[in-house]
């Protein structure tokens, strides 16, 4: 039986051109986030199954790649007939839950506040599509131990600085939209939705960009909600602006059902970021923003770019996640960029890595003597020491095709070395 050449569905091979672009973006991520005081950590890709199924990950918990027990433990579980006991772990579906476990385990050895950078693959048994894979890289920055809105402001500024550095500000006009889970609760209470149905209503509201307001209304009606509550909610939405003044005005309107400190906190974030002159950043209030994760407890945000559907990053505050491990809640907030989606956008646009080192190719004739070969190799090493990229390979019979391939790979200079120099 012959082996299969294609990668597993939902996974992909990465060719050199894309790999170069990925490494460039990753280097900019690390450089930028280090400048903001984030330090890099790493967690295992395999997590305890009870952690992954803790009802913190929303719909992602339906997409877990489970890892079976091994050896005698698997045999016992299999013979028991209890299928749920066959696995004891799974591949992580995001970085937030593993990072919270990491912090809970190691916080005595970490500073407070702790600013973490984590980059790594995550896995979801999702339906593959353009820009979405079953294995993909996430790049997260999180702050533990800071309950003030300085944490959100720093995250937004760090993300904005990064996106501008890789060209998203000028070419794709990104913006960050922001909301608060408590504002969502307040608006639902104001409209008359039952408090215990908060998550269910949010799921329908989150579909507005796909099915429109009419579609949302139809879905909520089919779930048994009163038309008056739906109309009141949608009427409230239509009257809300995007700036800090609009947030404060909404807070006054919801003062009977929500603490005005919630909207004041959000307004301060929007105002503070807008007054930073050294970075191009636009933050808009979007009261329809939901975010699917069940662990968010406060401000939430997403990155949107012109000409690209959906978000290219997002995050929020999750002050109760660490407490699930330790019994004591810890302020925490994080922001993740959609690394794979950003790479897809840049690849489709034909983006090249800026400022790449000069690339030179040395072609050595097959009959080249040892002395001349050593001379060519020494020259190559001298250029490499200066930071240049030098490829050394043997000259083939079809030299024209060889040179065309090298040119396509970005080698601007091609030098040929012969046993008997020509000319």
TORKOL-4160 file (C-alpha; in steps of 0.2 Angstrom, whole numbers, padded with zeros to 4 digits, m for minus):
423
<pt num="1" X="0000" Y="0000" Z="0000"/>
<pt num="2" X="0007" Y="0017" Z="m0005"/>
<pt num="3" X="0008" Y="0031" Z="0008"/>
<pt num="4" X="m0003" Y="0047" Z="0007"/>
<pt num="5" X="0006" Y="0062" Z="0001"/>
<pt num="6" X="m0007" Y="0075" Z="0006"/>
<pt num="7" X="m0007" Y="0081" Z="0024"/>
<pt num="8" X="m0021" Y="0077" Z="0036"/>
<pt num="9" X="m0037" Y="0086" Z="0032"/>
<pt num="10" X="m0037" Y="0103" Z="0041"/>
<pt num="11" X="m0018" Y="0103" Z="0042"/>
<pt num="12" X="m0006" Y="0111" Z="0029"/>
<pt num="13" X="0012" Y="0110" Z="0023"/>
<pt num="14" X="0020" Y="0127" Z="0023"/>
<pt num="15" X="0031" Y="0131" Z="0008"/>
<pt num="16" X="0047" Y="0142" Z="0010"/>
<pt num="17" X="0040" Y="0158" Z="0004"/>
<pt num="18" X="0026" Y="0158" Z="0017"/>
<pt num="19" X="0037" Y="0151" Z="0030"/>
<pt num="20" X="0048" Y="0167" Z="0028"/>
<pt num="21" X="0033" Y="0178" Z="0029"/>
<pt num="22" X="0028" Y="0169" Z="0045"/>
<pt num="23" X="0045" Y="0170" Z="0053"/>
<pt num="24" X="0045" Y="0189" Z="0049"/>
<pt num="25" X="0028" Y="0192" Z="0057"/>
<pt num="26" X="0033" Y="0181" Z="0072"/>
<pt num="27" X="0049" Y="0191" Z="0075"/>
<pt num="28" X="0039" Y="0207" Z="0074"/>
<pt num="29" X="0027" Y="0200" Z="0087"/>
<pt num="30" X="0041" Y="0195" Z="0099"/>
<pt num="31" X="0050" Y="0212" Z="0096"/>
<pt num="32" X="0035" Y="0223" Z="0099"/>
<pt num="33" X="0028" Y="0214" Z="0114"/>
<pt num="34" X="0045" Y="0213" Z="0123"/>
<pt num="35" X="0045" Y="0232" Z="0121"/>
<pt num="36" X="0029" Y="0233" Z="0131"/>
<pt num="37" X="0036" Y="0222" Z="0145"/>
<pt num="38" X="0029" Y="0205" Z="0140"/>
<pt num="39" X="0039" Y="0190" Z="0144"/>
<pt num="40" X="0038" Y="0174" Z="0134"/>
<pt num="41" X="0032" Y="0157" Z="0142"/>
<pt num="42" X="0027" Y="0140" Z="0135"/>
<pt num="43" X="0014" Y="0127" Z="0140"/>
<pt num="44" X="0011" Y="0109" Z="0134"/>
<pt num="45" X="m0001" Y="0106" Z="0119"/>
<pt num="46" X="m0009" Y="0092" Z="0129"/>
<pt num="47" X="m0021" Y="0097" Z="0143"/>
<pt num="48" X="m0031" Y="0088" Z="0156"/>
<pt num="49" X="m0048" Y="0083" Z="0148"/>
<pt num="50" X="m0057" Y="0090" Z="0163"/>
<pt num="51" X="m0049" Y="0107" Z="0161"/>
<pt num="52" X="m0054" Y="0107" Z="0143"/>
<pt num="53" X="m0072" Y="0102" Z="0147"/>
<pt num="54" X="m0074" Y="0115" Z="0161"/>
<pt num="55" X="m0087" Y="0125" Z="0151"/>
<pt num="56" X="m0076" Y="0139" Z="0149"/>
<pt num="57" X="m0072" Y="0137" Z="0131"/>
<pt num="58" X="m0089" Y="0139" Z="0123"/>
<pt num="59" X="m0092" Y="0130" Z="0107"/>
<pt num="60" X="m0074" Y="0126" Z="0106"/>
<pt num="61" X="m0077" Y="0112" Z="0119"/>
<pt num="62" X="m0086" Y="0103" Z="0105"/>
<pt num="63" X="m0071" Y="0103" Z="0094"/>
<pt num="64" X="m0058" Y="0095" Z="0106"/>
<pt num="65" X="m0046" Y="0082" Z="0099"/>
<pt num="66" X="m0046" Y="0069" Z="0113"/>
<pt num="67" X="m0031" Y="0059" Z="0117"/>
<pt num="68" X="m0034" Y="0041" Z="0122"/>
<pt num="69" X="m0027" Y="0033" Z="0138"/>
<pt num="70" X="m0012" Y="0022" Z="0136"/>
<pt num="71" X="m0008" Y="0004" Z="0139"/>
<pt num="72" X="m0017" Y="m0005" Z="0154"/>
<pt num="73" X="m0027" Y="0011" Z="0158"/>
<pt num="74" X="m0035" Y="0011" Z="0141"/>
<pt num="75" X="m0038" Y="m0008" Z="0142"/>
<pt num="76" X="m0047" Y="m0006" Z="0158"/>
<pt num="77" X="m0057" Y="0009" Z="0152"/>
<pt num="78" X="m0062" Y="0000" Z="0136"/>
<pt num="79" X="m0067" Y="m0016" Z="0145"/>
<pt num="80" X="m0078" Y="m0006" Z="0156"/>
<pt num="81" X="m0089" Y="0000" Z="0142"/>
<pt num="82" X="m0089" Y="0018" Z="0148"/>
<pt num="83" X="m0084" Y="0027" Z="0132"/>
<pt num="84" X="m0082" Y="0044" Z="0142"/>
<pt num="85" X="m0067" Y="0036" Z="0152"/>
<pt num="86" X="m0057" Y="0031" Z="0136"/>
<pt num="87" X="m0048" Y="0048" Z="0136"/>
<pt num="88" X="m0039" Y="0058" Z="0150"/>
<pt num="89" X="m0032" Y="0072" Z="0140"/>
<pt num="90" X="m0034" Y="0082" Z="0124"/>
<pt num="91" X="m0025" Y="0094" Z="0113"/>
<pt num="92" X="m0028" Y="0112" Z="0118"/>
<pt num="93" X="m0041" Y="0122" Z="0108"/>
<pt num="94" X="m0034" Y="0139" Z="0113"/>
<pt num="95" X="m0020" Y="0147" Z="0124"/>
<pt num="96" X="m0030" Y="0155" Z="0137"/>
<pt num="97" X="m0035" Y="0140" Z="0148"/>
<pt num="98" X="m0018" Y="0132" Z="0148"/>
<pt num="99" X="m0010" Y="0149" Z="0152"/>
<pt num="100" X="m0022" Y="0151" Z="0167"/>
<pt num="101" X="m0017" Y="0134" Z="0173"/>
<pt num="102" X="0001" Y="0139" Z="0171"/>
<pt num="103" X="m0001" Y="0155" Z="0181"/>
<pt num="104" X="m0011" Y="0146" Z="0195"/>
<pt num="105" X="0003" Y="0133" Z="0196"/>
<pt num="106" X="0018" Y="0145" Z="0195"/>
<pt num="107" X="0012" Y="0162" Z="0202"/>
<pt num="108" X="0023" Y="0161" Z="0217"/>
<pt num="109" X="0038" Y="0162" Z="0205"/>
<pt num="110" X="0031" Y="0176" Z="0194"/>
<pt num="111" X="0030" Y="0195" Z="0197"/>
<pt num="112" X="0013" Y="0203" Z="0199"/>
<pt num="113" X="0007" Y="0210" Z="0188"/>
<pt num="114" X="0013" Y="0197" Z="0176"/>
<pt num="115" X="0013" Y="0201" Z="0158"/>
<pt num="116" X="0014" Y="0185" Z="0148"/>
<pt num="117" X="0018" Y="0182" Z="0129"/>
<pt num="118" X="0013" Y="0164" Z="0122"/>
<pt num="119" X="0015" Y="0158" Z="0105"/>
<pt num="120" X="0010" Y="0141" Z="0099"/>
<pt num="121" X="m0001" Y="0129" Z="0090"/>
<pt num="122" X="m0019" Y="0125" Z="0095"/>
<pt num="123" X="m0031" Y="0112" Z="0088"/>
<pt num="124" X="m0049" Y="0112" Z="0084"/>
<pt num="125" X="m0059" Y="0098" Z="0075"/>
<pt num="126" X="m0067" Y="0112" Z="0065"/>
<pt num="127" X="m0073" Y="0112" Z="0047"/>
<pt num="128" X="m0058" Y="0118" Z="0037"/>
<pt num="129" X="m0060" Y="0133" Z="0026"/>
<pt num="130" X="m0050" Y="0147" Z="0019"/>
<pt num="131" X="m0039" Y="0155" Z="0033"/>
<pt num="132" X="m0046" Y="0142" Z="0045"/>
<pt num="133" X="m0037" Y="0126" Z="0049"/>
<pt num="134" X="m0038" Y="0112" Z="0062"/>
<pt num="135" X="m0020" Y="0116" Z="0068"/>
<pt num="136" X="m0016" Y="0134" Z="0068"/>
<pt num="137" X="m0004" Y="0146" Z="0078"/>
<pt num="138" X="m0010" Y="0158" Z="0091"/>
<pt num="139" X="m0001" Y="0173" Z="0098"/>
<pt num="140" X="m0007" Y="0179" Z="0114"/>
<pt num="141" X="m0003" Y="0193" Z="0127"/>
<pt num="142" X="m0011" Y="0192" Z="0144"/>
<pt num="143" X="m0009" Y="0202" Z="0160"/>
<pt num="144" X="m0012" Y="0194" Z="0177"/>
<pt num="145" X="m0015" Y="0203" Z="0193"/>
<pt num="146" X="m0020" Y="0220" Z="0186"/>
<pt num="147" X="m0038" Y="0224" Z="0189"/>
<pt num="148" X="m0037" Y="0242" Z="0182"/>
<pt num="149" X="m0041" Y="0247" Z="0164"/>
<pt num="150" X="m0022" Y="0251" Z="0162"/>
<pt num="151" X="m0021" Y="0233" Z="0157"/>
<pt num="152" X="m0034" Y="0234" Z="0143"/>
<pt num="153" X="m0025" Y="0250" Z="0137"/>
<pt num="154" X="m0008" Y="0242" Z="0136"/>
<pt num="155" X="m0015" Y="0227" Z="0127"/>
<pt num="156" X="m0024" Y="0238" Z="0114"/>
<pt num="157" X="m0008" Y="0249" Z="0111"/>
<pt num="158" X="0003" Y="0234" Z="0110"/>
<pt num="159" X="m0008" Y="0226" Z="0097"/>
<pt num="160" X="m0010" Y="0242" Z="0087"/>
<pt num="161" X="0009" Y="0245" Z="0087"/>
<pt num="162" X="0012" Y="0227" Z="0080"/>
<pt num="163" X="m0001" Y="0229" Z="0066"/>
<pt num="164" X="0005" Y="0245" Z="0061"/>
<pt num="165" X="0023" Y="0238" Z="0060"/>
<pt num="166" X="0018" Y="0224" Z="0048"/>
<pt num="167" X="0008" Y="0236" Z="0037"/>
<pt num="168" X="m0010" Y="0233" Z="0043"/>
<pt num="169" X="m0013" Y="0251" Z="0047"/>
<pt num="170" X="m0009" Y="0258" Z="0030"/>
<pt num="171" X="m0016" Y="0244" Z="0019"/>
<pt num="172" X="m0030" Y="0236" Z="0028"/>
<pt num="173" X="m0036" Y="0251" Z="0039"/>
<pt num="174" X="m0039" Y="0240" Z="0054"/>
<pt num="175" X="m0049" Y="0245" Z="0069"/>
<pt num="176" X="m0052" Y="0238" Z="0086"/>
<pt num="177" X="m0070" Y="0237" Z="0092"/>
<pt num="178" X="m0074" Y="0236" Z="0111"/>
<pt num="179" X="m0088" Y="0231" Z="0122"/>
<pt num="180" X="m0091" Y="0224" Z="0140"/>
<pt num="181" X="m0100" Y="0208" Z="0144"/>
<pt num="182" X="m0109" Y="0218" Z="0158"/>
<pt num="183" X="m0116" Y="0231" Z="0146"/>
<pt num="184" X="m0123" Y="0216" Z="0136"/>
<pt num="185" X="m0131" Y="0210" Z="0152"/>
<pt num="186" X="m0138" Y="0228" Z="0156"/>
<pt num="187" X="m0145" Y="0230" Z="0138"/>
<pt num="188" X="m0154" Y="0213" Z="0139"/>
<pt num="189" X="m0161" Y="0217" Z="0156"/>
<pt num="190" X="m0167" Y="0234" Z="0150"/>
<pt num="191" X="m0176" Y="0226" Z="0135"/>
<pt num="192" X="m0184" Y="0213" Z="0146"/>
<pt num="193" X="m0175" Y="0197" Z="0142"/>
<pt num="194" X="m0174" Y="0185" Z="0157"/>
<pt num="195" X="m0157" Y="0186" Z="0166"/>
<pt num="196" X="m0155" Y="0167" Z="0166"/>
<pt num="197" X="m0156" Y="0167" Z="0147"/>
<pt num="198" X="m0141" Y="0178" Z="0144"/>
<pt num="199" X="m0129" Y="0166" Z="0135"/>
<pt num="200" X="m0143" Y="0160" Z="0124"/>
<pt num="201" X="m0148" Y="0177" Z="0119"/>
<pt num="202" X="m0130" Y="0182" Z="0116"/>
<pt num="203" X="m0128" Y="0167" Z="0104"/>
<pt num="204" X="m0142" Y="0174" Z="0093"/>
<pt num="205" X="m0136" Y="0192" Z="0094"/>
<pt num="206" X="m0118" Y="0187" Z="0089"/>
<pt num="207" X="m0125" Y="0181" Z="0072"/>
<pt num="208" X="m0131" Y="0199" Z="0067"/>
<pt num="209" X="m0116" Y="0201" Z="0055"/>
<pt num="210" X="m0121" Y="0185" Z="0046"/>
<pt num="211" X="m0140" Y="0185" Z="0046"/>
<pt num="212" X="m0144" Y="0203" Z="0049"/>
<pt num="213" X="m0155" Y="0211" Z="0062"/>
<pt num="214" X="m0171" Y="0204" Z="0054"/>
<pt num="215" X="m0163" Y="0186" Z="0055"/>
<pt num="216" X="m0159" Y="0189" Z="0073"/>
<pt num="217" X="m0176" Y="0194" Z="0077"/>
<pt num="218" X="m0183" Y="0179" Z="0068"/>
<pt num="219" X="m0172" Y="0167" Z="0078"/>
<pt num="220" X="m0176" Y="0175" Z="0095"/>
<pt num="221" X="m0195" Y="0174" Z="0091"/>
<pt num="222" X="m0192" Y="0156" Z="0086"/>
<pt num="223" X="m0184" Y="0153" Z="0103"/>
<pt num="224" X="m0200" Y="0160" Z="0112"/>
<pt num="225" X="m0194" Y="0177" Z="0117"/>
<pt num="226" X="m0207" Y="0192" Z="0117"/>
<pt num="227" X="m0207" Y="0203" Z="0101"/>
<pt num="228" X="m0208" Y="0218" Z="0113"/>
<pt num="229" X="m0191" Y="0214" Z="0121"/>
<pt num="230" X="m0183" Y="0211" Z="0104"/>
<pt num="231" X="m0189" Y="0227" Z="0097"/>
<pt num="232" X="m0184" Y="0237" Z="0112"/>
<pt num="233" X="m0167" Y="0229" Z="0112"/>
<pt num="234" X="m0164" Y="0233" Z="0093"/>
<pt num="235" X="m0171" Y="0250" Z="0095"/>
<pt num="236" X="m0158" Y="0253" Z="0109"/>
<pt num="237" X="m0144" Y="0247" Z="0097"/>
<pt num="238" X="m0149" Y="0258" Z="0083"/>
<pt num="239" X="m0147" Y="0274" Z="0094"/>
<pt num="240" X="m0130" Y="0271" Z="0101"/>
<pt num="241" X="m0114" Y="0279" Z="0094"/>
<pt num="242" X="m0096" Y="0273" Z="0094"/>
<pt num="243" X="m0086" Y="0285" Z="0104"/>
<pt num="244" X="m0084" Y="0288" Z="0123"/>
<pt num="245" X="m0098" Y="0300" Z="0124"/>
<pt num="246" X="m0110" Y="0287" Z="0117"/>
<pt num="247" X="m0104" Y="0275" Z="0130"/>
<pt num="248" X="m0107" Y="0287" Z="0144"/>
<pt num="249" X="m0124" Y="0291" Z="0137"/>
<pt num="250" X="m0129" Y="0272" Z="0136"/>
<pt num="251" X="m0123" Y="0271" Z="0154"/>
<pt num="252" X="m0135" Y="0284" Z="0160"/>
<pt num="253" X="m0149" Y="0276" Z="0150"/>
<pt num="254" X="m0145" Y="0259" Z="0158"/>
<pt num="255" X="m0142" Y="0266" Z="0176"/>
<pt num="256" X="m0158" Y="0257" Z="0183"/>
<pt num="257" X="m0151" Y="0240" Z="0178"/>
<pt num="258" X="m0132" Y="0242" Z="0178"/>
<pt num="259" X="m0119" Y="0251" Z="0188"/>
<pt num="260" X="m0113" Y="0266" Z="0178"/>
<pt num="261" X="m0095" Y="0262" Z="0183"/>
<pt num="262" X="m0096" Y="0249" Z="0169"/>
<pt num="263" X="m0098" Y="0261" Z="0155"/>
<pt num="264" X="m0087" Y="0274" Z="0163"/>
<pt num="265" X="m0072" Y="0261" Z="0163"/>
<pt num="266" X="m0075" Y="0257" Z="0145"/>
<pt num="267" X="m0076" Y="0276" Z="0140"/>
<pt num="268" X="m0060" Y="0279" Z="0149"/>
<pt num="269" X="m0051" Y="0265" Z="0139"/>
<pt num="270" X="m0057" Y="0273" Z="0122"/>
<pt num="271" X="m0052" Y="0290" Z="0128"/>
<pt num="272" X="m0035" Y="0286" Z="0134"/>
<pt num="273" X="m0031" Y="0276" Z="0118"/>
<pt num="274" X="m0037" Y="0289" Z="0107"/>
<pt num="275" X="m0026" Y="0302" Z="0115"/>
<pt num="276" X="m0010" Y="0292" Z="0112"/>
<pt num="277" X="m0002" Y="0301" Z="0097"/>
<pt num="278" X="0013" Y="0290" Z="0093"/>
<pt num="279" X="0003" Y="0275" Z="0087"/>
<pt num="280" X="m0011" Y="0274" Z="0073"/>
<pt num="281" X="m0025" Y="0266" Z="0082"/>
<pt num="282" X="m0044" Y="0267" Z="0080"/>
<pt num="283" X="m0055" Y="0260" Z="0094"/>
<pt num="284" X="m0074" Y="0260" Z="0092"/>
<pt num="285" X="m0088" Y="0255" Z="0104"/>
<pt num="286" X="m0099" Y="0241" Z="0097"/>
<pt num="287" X="m0113" Y="0236" Z="0108"/>
<pt num="288" X="m0117" Y="0221" Z="0097"/>
<pt num="289" X="m0100" Y="0213" Z="0100"/>
<pt num="290" X="m0102" Y="0197" Z="0110"/>
<pt num="291" X="m0087" Y="0185" Z="0109"/>
<pt num="292" X="m0091" Y="0167" Z="0110"/>
<pt num="293" X="m0080" Y="0162" Z="0125"/>
<pt num="294" X="m0090" Y="0159" Z="0141"/>
<pt num="295" X="m0075" Y="0164" Z="0152"/>
<pt num="296" X="m0076" Y="0183" Z="0148"/>
<pt num="297" X="m0081" Y="0194" Z="0163"/>
<pt num="298" X="m0078" Y="0212" Z="0157"/>
<pt num="299" X="m0072" Y="0222" Z="0143"/>
<pt num="300" X="m0070" Y="0212" Z="0126"/>
<pt num="301" X="m0063" Y="0217" Z="0110"/>
<pt num="302" X="m0060" Y="0212" Z="0092"/>
<pt num="303" X="m0049" Y="0217" Z="0077"/>
<pt num="304" X="m0057" Y="0220" Z="0061"/>
<pt num="305" X="m0049" Y="0224" Z="0044"/>
<pt num="306" X="m0056" Y="0232" Z="0028"/>
<pt num="307" X="m0060" Y="0219" Z="0015"/>
<pt num="308" X="m0059" Y="0204" Z="0026"/>
<pt num="309" X="m0075" Y="0196" Z="0034"/>
<pt num="310" X="m0075" Y="0192" Z="0052"/>
<pt num="311" X="m0061" Y="0196" Z="0065"/>
<pt num="312" X="m0042" Y="0195" Z="0064"/>
<pt num="313" X="m0040" Y="0195" Z="0083"/>
<pt num="314" X="m0049" Y="0197" Z="0099"/>
<pt num="315" X="m0049" Y="0195" Z="0118"/>
<pt num="316" X="m0056" Y="0201" Z="0134"/>
<pt num="317" X="m0055" Y="0201" Z="0153"/>
<pt num="318" X="m0058" Y="0184" Z="0162"/>
<pt num="319" X="m0056" Y="0188" Z="0180"/>
<pt num="320" X="m0063" Y="0171" Z="0186"/>
<pt num="321" X="m0053" Y="0159" Z="0176"/>
<pt num="322" X="m0038" Y="0157" Z="0188"/>
<pt num="323" X="m0050" Y="0155" Z="0202"/>
<pt num="324" X="m0056" Y="0139" Z="0195"/>
<pt num="325" X="m0039" Y="0132" Z="0198"/>
<pt num="326" X="m0035" Y="0140" Z="0215"/>
<pt num="327" X="m0051" Y="0145" Z="0223"/>
<pt num="328" X="m0046" Y="0163" Z="0223"/>
<pt num="329" X="m0051" Y="0175" Z="0208"/>
<pt num="330" X="m0036" Y="0184" Z="0200"/>
<pt num="331" X="m0038" Y="0199" Z="0188"/>
<pt num="332" X="m0034" Y="0193" Z="0170"/>
<pt num="333" X="m0036" Y="0200" Z="0153"/>
<pt num="334" X="m0029" Y="0195" Z="0136"/>
<pt num="335" X="m0028" Y="0199" Z="0118"/>
<pt num="336" X="m0024" Y="0186" Z="0103"/>
<pt num="337" X="m0021" Y="0191" Z="0085"/>
<pt num="338" X="m0028" Y="0179" Z="0072"/>
<pt num="339" X="m0010" Y="0174" Z="0066"/>
<pt num="340" X="m0016" Y="0162" Z="0052"/>
<pt num="341" X="m0029" Y="0175" Z="0045"/>
<pt num="342" X="m0016" Y="0189" Z="0045"/>
<pt num="343" X="m0004" Y="0177" Z="0036"/>
<pt num="344" X="m0018" Y="0173" Z="0023"/>
<pt num="345" X="m0022" Y="0191" Z="0020"/>
<pt num="346" X="m0003" Y="0195" Z="0017"/>
<pt num="347" X="0000" Y="0180" Z="0006"/>
<pt num="348" X="m0015" Y="0184" Z="m0005"/>
<pt num="349" X="m0009" Y="0202" Z="m0007"/>
<pt num="350" X="0008" Y="0196" Z="m0012"/>
<pt num="351" X="0017" Y="0204" Z="0003"/>
<pt num="352" X="0036" Y="0202" Z="0004"/>
<pt num="353" X="0047" Y="0202" Z="0019"/>
<pt num="354" X="0054" Y="0220" Z="0020"/>
<pt num="355" X="0072" Y="0223" Z="0022"/>
<pt num="356" X="0078" Y="0205" Z="0019"/>
<pt num="357" X="0096" Y="0202" Z="0018"/>
<pt num="358" X="0105" Y="0202" Z="0001"/>
<pt num="359" X="0104" Y="0185" Z="m0007"/>
<pt num="360" X="0118" Y="0178" Z="m0018"/>
<pt num="361" X="0120" Y="0161" Z="m0025"/>
<pt num="362" X="0137" Y="0153" Z="m0029"/>
<pt num="363" X="0137" Y="0139" Z="m0043"/>
<pt num="364" X="0151" Y="0127" Z="m0042"/>
<pt num="365" X="0156" Y="0118" Z="m0058"/>
<pt num="366" X="0157" Y="0099" Z="m0055"/>
<pt num="367" X="0175" Y="0098" Z="m0060"/>
<pt num="368" X="0181" Y="0112" Z="m0049"/>
<pt num="369" X="0197" Y="0108" Z="m0040"/>
<pt num="370" X="0199" Y="0107" Z="m0021"/>
<pt num="371" X="0209" Y="0124" Z="m0020"/>
<pt num="372" X="0196" Y="0133" Z="m0030"/>
<pt num="373" X="0182" Y="0125" Z="m0021"/>
<pt num="374" X="0189" Y="0131" Z="m0004"/>
<pt num="375" X="0192" Y="0148" Z="m0011"/>
<pt num="376" X="0173" Y="0150" Z="m0016"/>
<pt num="377" X="0168" Y="0143" Z="0001"/>
<pt num="378" X="0179" Y="0155" Z="0011"/>
<pt num="379" X="0172" Y="0169" Z="0001"/>
<pt num="380" X="0154" Y="0163" Z="0005"/>
<pt num="381" X="0158" Y="0162" Z="0023"/>
<pt num="382" X="0165" Y="0180" Z="0023"/>
<pt num="383" X="0149" Y="0187" Z="0015"/>
<pt num="384" X="0138" Y="0177" Z="0028"/>
<pt num="385" X="0148" Y="0185" Z="0042"/>
<pt num="386" X="0142" Y="0202" Z="0035"/>
<pt num="387" X="0124" Y="0196" Z="0036"/>
<pt num="388" X="0121" Y="0191" Z="0018"/>
<pt num="389" X="0113" Y="0175" Z="0013"/>
<pt num="390" X="0124" Y="0165" Z="0002"/>
<pt num="391" X="0118" Y="0148" Z="m0006"/>
<pt num="392" X="0132" Y="0137" Z="m0012"/>
<pt num="393" X="0127" Y="0122" Z="m0024"/>
<pt num="394" X="0134" Y="0112" Z="m0038"/>
<pt num="395" X="0131" Y="0118" Z="m0056"/>
<pt num="396" X="0119" Y="0107" Z="m0065"/>
<pt num="397" X="0118" Y="0103" Z="m0084"/>
<pt num="398" X="0103" Y="0114" Z="m0087"/>
<pt num="399" X="0111" Y="0129" Z="m0080"/>
<pt num="400" X="0098" Y="0141" Z="m0087"/>
<pt num="401" X="0084" Y="0132" Z="m0078"/>
<pt num="402" X="0094" Y="0132" Z="m0062"/>
<pt num="403" X="0097" Y="0151" Z="m0063"/>
<pt num="404" X="0079" Y="0154" Z="m0066"/>
<pt num="405" X="0074" Y="0145" Z="m0051"/>
<pt num="406" X="0087" Y="0154" Z="m0040"/>
<pt num="407" X="0080" Y="0171" Z="m0047"/>
<pt num="408" X="0062" Y="0166" Z="m0042"/>
<pt num="409" X="0069" Y="0162" Z="m0025"/>
<pt num="410" X="0075" Y="0180" Z="m0023"/>
<pt num="411" X="0094" Y="0177" Z="m0027"/>
<pt num="412" X="0098" Y="0194" Z="m0034"/>
<pt num="413" X="0116" Y="0189" Z="m0039"/>
<pt num="414" X="0122" Y="0173" Z="m0046"/>
<pt num="415" X="0140" Y="0169" Z="m0047"/>
<pt num="416" X="0148" Y="0155" Z="m0057"/>
<pt num="417" X="0164" Y="0146" Z="m0052"/>
<pt num="418" X="0174" Y="0136" Z="m0065"/>
<pt num="419" X="0189" Y="0125" Z="m0065"/>
<pt num="420" X="0196" Y="0136" Z="m0079"/>
<pt num="421" X="0189" Y="0153" Z="m0076"/>
<pt num="422" X="0181" Y="0161" Z="m0092"/>
<pt num="423" X="0188" Y="0176" Z="m0099"/>
